[in-house]
Amino acid sequence: MMMSYGSGFFTKPLFIKPKSTSSITLSLVRTHFSPSGSLHQVRAMATDSNSSAPFKKVQIQRDNTTFDAYVIGKDDAPGIVVLQEWWGVDFEIKNHAQKISQFDSGYKALIPDLYRGKVGLDVAEAQHLMEGLDWQGAVKDIEASVNWLKANGSQKVGVTGYCMGGALAIASSVLVPTIDAVVAFYGVPSSELADPVNAKAPVQAHFGELDNFVGFSDAKTGKALEEKLKESGVPNEVYIYPGVAHAFMNSSPEGVERRKNMGMNDEDADAVELAWTRFRSWMTRFLSV
C-alpha cells in the first residue's frame, strides 16, 4: 500500500492526500483488502429497527444546510458528539454511542450524519464516501452538533470519534472553541486541516501498537501527537495499546468479522475495557458540572 497524508509519503498506508491544495478531503487508494469487483452503488442508510431504535432522529441546521443526527441518552445530561468511522452511521458507531450514553450517571450522545444518509457496506464504498467528504464542512457539522446539545440541556459537551472520526475529533479540539473535552481513537488530522499544537480543548487519544496506517494512526504518529499536545499546553493523555491494530474498539461480532476481512485478526477485550475506563475518567473529569 502507498499513502500520502499531509505532506509526506509513507509505506503501509491508508489515505492519500489529493493534489488540490484547496481541499482537505482525503481519499483512499485501493489496497490489498479491497473487495473484488467494481465499486457498488453506495447504499442509503437502512431504515429498519437495527439502524433507528432506540435513537431519536433530529435535524440540525448550520449555514445553508441541514443534516440529520441521532440522539440517545438523558435529556439534561452532559453531551458527547460521537463521530463515525469511514463506513458512515452504521451499526458500530451506534453501538459506541449507545454504550457511551449509559456510562456513569448518563450522557446524551449525538451522532451527526456526516455522509448525509449514505453508508459504505464494503471497503470500496467506504473509500468512495470518505473520498467525497468535505472535511472543513464536517468540522462545521461538529460545531453545530455541539451547539445543538448545549442549546438542548447539556451544559458541557465533549467530542469523540473513531478512525476518520478520531481525526475529526482532534481537528475539532483546534477549530471548535465550544468543546469541553475530546477523546480520539486511532486518527490524527493533517496539519493542513488542524495542527494539534493549536489544540484548545483537553485531548485524550488511543492508538494500537500494531496499527500500520502510517502517518494517520500508527504508534509513531500517536507519539508525535503527544508531543504536539504537550506543546499546546492543554491537558492531554495519549495511550498506545500493545498487541492490537487499527479499529481495535470494534468488538461487536459484526465489527470483529469486518476487521478480520480487512486482515486485522487481533482481539483484546482487556484493551477495549481499559480504553473505555480511561474514556469514562476523562469525560467525567471535564464534563461534570
C-alpha positions as CSV (number, residue, x, y, z in Angstrom):
1,M,0.0,0.0,0.0
2,M,1.1,3.6,-0.6
3,M,-0.2,6.6,1.1
4,S,0.4,10.3,1.2
5,Y,-1.1,12.0,4.2
6,G,-0.4,15.7,4.8
7,S,2.9,16.5,3.3
8,G,4.8,13.2,3.4
9,F,4.7,9.7,1.8
10,F,4.5,6.6,3.7
11,T,4.8,2.8,3.2
12,K,1.9,0.9,4.7
13,P,-0.7,3.5,4.2
14,L,-4.4,4.1,4.3
15,F,-5.0,7.6,3.0
16,I,-3.8,9.7,0.1
17,K,-3.9,13.5,0.0
18,P,-5.4,14.9,-3.2
19,K,-3.3,17.0,-5.4
20,S,-5.5,20.0,-4.9
21,T,-4.1,22.2,-2.1
22,S,-7.5,23.9,-1.7
23,S,-9.2,20.7,-0.5
24,I,-8.8,19.0,2.9
25,T,-10.7,15.9,1.6
26,L,-8.8,12.7,2.0
27,S,-9.2,9.8,-0.5
28,L,-8.2,6.2,-0.3
29,V,-6.2,4.1,-2.6
30,R,-7.3,0.6,-3.5
31,T,-5.5,-1.8,-1.1
32,H,-4.9,-5.5,-0.8
33,F,-8.0,-5.8,1.3
34,S,-10.3,-4.0,-1.1
35,P,-13.2,-6.2,-2.3
36,S,-13.0,-7.8,-5.7
37,G,-15.2,-6.5,-8.5
38,S,-16.3,-3.0,-9.4
39,L,-17.4,-0.3,-6.9
40,H,-21.0,-0.9,-6.0
41,Q,-23.5,1.9,-5.7
42,V,-23.3,3.5,-2.3
43,R,-26.3,2.5,-0.2
44,A,-28.6,4.8,1.7
45,M,-28.7,4.1,5.4
46,A,-31.1,1.3,6.3
47,T,-34.3,2.4,8.0
48,D,-35.0,-0.9,9.8
49,S,-35.1,-1.2,13.6
50,N,-31.4,-2.0,13.8
51,S,-30.5,1.4,12.5
52,S,-33.0,3.5,14.3
53,A,-34.1,2.2,17.7
54,P,-33.5,3.4,20.3
55,F,-32.2,6.6,18.8
56,K,-34.1,9.8,18.2
57,K,-33.6,11.4,14.8
58,V,-33.2,15.2,14.9
59,Q,-32.3,17.7,12.2
60,I,-29.6,20.3,12.8
61,Q,-29.0,23.4,10.7
62,R,-25.8,25.2,10.0
63,D,-25.1,27.8,7.4
64,N,-27.3,26.9,4.4
65,T,-27.5,23.2,5.0
66,T,-29.4,20.8,7.3
67,F,-28.2,17.4,8.4
68,D,-29.7,14.5,10.4
69,A,-28.3,13.4,13.7
70,Y,-29.1,10.5,16.0
71,V,-29.5,11.2,19.7
72,I,-29.7,8.8,22.7
73,G,-29.5,9.3,26.4
74,K,-30.7,11.5,29.2
75,D,-32.1,14.9,28.2
76,D,-30.2,17.1,30.6
77,A,-27.0,15.1,30.8
78,P,-23.6,16.3,29.6
79,G,-23.4,15.8,25.8
80,I,-21.0,13.8,23.7
81,V,-20.8,14.1,19.9
82,V,-19.8,10.7,18.5
83,L,-18.1,10.7,15.1
84,Q,-18.3,7.9,12.6
85,E,-15.6,5.8,11.0
86,W,-15.3,5.9,7.2
87,W,-18.2,3.5,7.0
88,G,-20.8,6.1,7.9
89,V,-23.5,6.0,10.6
90,D,-23.7,2.2,10.8
91,F,-24.2,-0.4,13.5
92,E,-20.8,0.0,15.1
93,I,-20.9,3.8,15.7
94,K,-24.4,3.3,17.1
95,N,-23.1,0.6,19.4
96,H,-20.5,3.0,20.7
97,A,-22.9,5.9,21.1
98,Q,-25.4,3.7,23.0
99,K,-22.7,2.4,25.3
100,I,-21.4,5.9,26.0
101,S,-24.9,7.1,26.8
102,Q,-25.1,4.6,29.6
103,F,-21.8,5.4,31.3
104,D,-21.7,6.6,34.9
105,S,-24.7,8.9,35.6
106,G,-25.5,9.1,31.9
107,Y,-24.7,11.1,28.8
108,K,-26.7,12.5,25.9
109,A,-24.8,11.0,22.9
110,L,-25.3,12.6,19.4
111,I,-24.1,11.1,16.1
112,P,-24.1,13.7,13.2
113,D,-24.6,12.1,9.8
114,L,-21.5,13.5,8.1
115,Y,-22.3,11.5,4.9
116,R,-25.9,12.7,4.6
117,G,-27.6,9.4,4.8
118,K,-25.0,7.2,2.9
119,V,-23.3,4.1,4.4
120,G,-20.4,2.1,2.9
121,L,-21.1,-1.6,3.2
122,D,-17.7,-2.6,2.0
123,V,-14.2,-1.1,1.7
124,A,-14.7,0.3,-1.8
125,E,-17.9,2.1,-0.8
126,A,-16.4,3.5,2.3
127,Q,-13.5,4.7,0.3
128,H,-15.8,6.4,-2.1
129,L,-17.7,8.2,0.7
130,M,-14.6,9.3,2.5
131,E,-13.1,10.5,-0.7
132,G,-16.1,12.8,-1.2
133,L,-16.1,14.2,2.4
134,D,-15.7,17.9,2.8
135,W,-13.6,17.9,6.0
136,Q,-13.9,21.6,6.7
137,G,-17.7,21.2,6.3
138,A,-17.6,18.2,8.6
139,V,-15.9,20.3,11.3
140,K,-18.8,22.8,10.9
141,D,-21.2,19.9,11.4
142,I,-19.4,19.0,14.6
143,E,-19.6,22.6,15.8
144,A,-23.3,22.8,15.0
145,S,-23.8,19.5,16.9
146,V,-22.0,20.8,19.9
147,N,-24.1,23.9,19.9
148,W,-27.3,21.9,19.5
149,L,-26.5,19.8,22.5
150,K,-25.7,23.0,24.6
151,A,-29.0,24.5,23.5
152,N,-30.9,21.4,24.4
153,G,-30.0,20.7,28.0
154,S,-26.3,19.8,28.0
155,Q,-24.2,22.3,30.0
156,K,-20.9,20.8,28.8
157,V,-20.2,18.8,25.6
158,G,-17.3,16.5,24.6
159,V,-16.4,15.0,21.2
160,T,-15.2,11.5,20.5
161,G,-14.5,9.7,17.2
162,Y,-13.0,6.6,15.7
163,C,-10.6,6.4,12.7
164,M,-11.9,9.2,10.4
165,G,-13.9,10.4,13.3
166,G,-10.9,10.4,15.6
167,A,-9.0,12.7,13.2
168,L,-12.1,15.0,13.1
169,A,-12.3,14.9,16.9
170,I,-8.8,16.2,17.2
171,A,-9.4,18.7,14.5
172,S,-12.4,20.0,16.4
173,S,-10.2,20.5,19.5
174,V,-8.4,23.1,17.4
175,L,-11.2,24.6,15.4
176,V,-14.3,24.4,17.6
177,P,-14.0,26.7,20.7
178,T,-17.2,25.5,22.4
179,I,-15.9,21.9,23.0
180,D,-15.1,21.0,26.6
181,A,-13.2,17.7,26.0
182,V,-12.1,15.3,23.3
183,V,-11.3,11.6,23.2
184,A,-10.0,10.4,19.9
185,F,-9.4,6.8,18.7
186,Y,-6.8,6.0,16.1
187,G,-6.9,9.0,13.8
188,V,-4.9,12.2,13.5
189,P,-5.8,15.1,11.1
190,S,-3.5,16.5,8.6
191,S,-1.7,19.7,9.8
192,E,-3.3,21.5,6.8
193,L,-6.8,20.9,8.4
194,A,-5.8,21.4,12.0
195,D,-2.4,21.3,13.8
196,P,-2.8,19.7,17.2
197,V,-0.2,22.1,18.6
198,N,-3.0,24.6,18.5
199,A,-5.5,22.5,20.5
200,K,-7.7,24.4,22.8
201,A,-9.7,21.6,24.5
202,P,-8.3,18.7,26.6
203,V,-7.5,15.8,24.4
204,Q,-7.1,12.1,25.2
205,A,-6.1,9.8,22.4
206,H,-5.8,6.0,21.9
207,F,-3.7,4.0,19.4
208,G,-2.9,0.4,18.6
209,E,0.7,-0.7,18.7
210,L,0.2,-2.8,15.6
211,D,-1.7,-0.2,13.6
212,N,0.1,0.1,10.2
213,F,-1.8,3.1,8.8
214,V,1.4,5.1,8.8
215,G,1.1,8.9,9.2
216,F,-2.5,8.6,10.3
217,S,-2.9,6.2,13.2
218,D,0.3,4.2,13.7
219,A,2.1,4.3,17.1
220,K,4.7,6.7,15.8
221,T,2.0,9.1,14.8
222,G,0.4,8.8,18.2
223,K,3.7,9.6,19.9
224,A,4.2,12.7,17.6
225,L,0.6,13.8,18.5
226,E,1.6,13.5,22.2
227,E,4.5,15.9,21.7
228,K,2.3,18.4,19.9
229,L,-0.4,18.2,22.6
230,K,2.3,18.8,25.3
231,E,3.4,21.9,23.3
232,S,-0.2,23.1,23.1
233,G,-0.5,23.3,26.9
234,V,-3.9,21.6,27.1
235,P,-4.4,18.7,29.4
236,N,-3.7,15.6,27.4
237,E,-3.2,11.8,27.6
238,V,-2.0,9.5,24.8
239,Y,-2.2,5.8,25.1
240,I,-0.7,3.1,22.9
241,Y,-2.1,-0.4,23.4
242,P,0.3,-3.4,22.8
243,G,-0.8,-6.2,20.6
244,V,-3.7,-4.5,18.8
245,A,-4.2,-2.9,15.4
246,H,-6.4,-0.3,13.9
247,A,-10.1,-0.1,15.0
248,F,-9.5,-2.4,18.0
249,M,-12.5,-0.9,19.8
250,N,-14.9,-2.5,17.3
251,S,-15.7,-5.6,19.4
252,S,-19.2,-6.5,18.2
253,P,-19.4,-9.8,16.3
254,E,-20.1,-7.9,13.1
255,G,-17.2,-5.5,13.8
256,V,-14.8,-8.3,14.6
257,E,-15.7,-10.1,11.4
258,R,-15.3,-6.9,9.3
259,R,-11.8,-6.3,10.8
260,K,-10.8,-9.9,10.0
261,N,-11.9,-9.4,6.4
262,M,-9.5,-6.4,6.3
263,G,-6.6,-8.5,7.7
264,M,-6.8,-7.4,11.3
265,N,-7.2,-10.6,13.4
266,D,-6.3,-9.3,16.8
267,E,-8.9,-9.3,19.6
268,D,-8.2,-8.0,23.1
269,A,-11.2,-7.5,25.4
270,D,-8.9,-6.2,28.2
271,A,-7.5,-3.4,25.9
272,V,-11.0,-2.4,24.9
273,E,-12.2,-2.3,28.6
274,L,-9.1,-0.3,29.6
275,A,-9.7,2.2,26.9
276,W,-13.3,2.6,27.9
277,T,-12.3,3.1,31.5
278,R,-9.9,5.9,30.5
279,F,-12.6,7.4,28.3
280,R,-15.0,7.5,31.2
281,S,-12.5,9.1,33.6
282,W,-11.6,11.8,31.0
283,M,-15.2,12.7,30.2
284,T,-16.1,12.7,33.9
285,R,-13.2,15.0,34.7
286,F,-14.1,17.6,32.1
287,L,-17.8,17.3,31.6
288,S,-19.0,17.1,35.2
289,V,-21.0,20.2,36.4
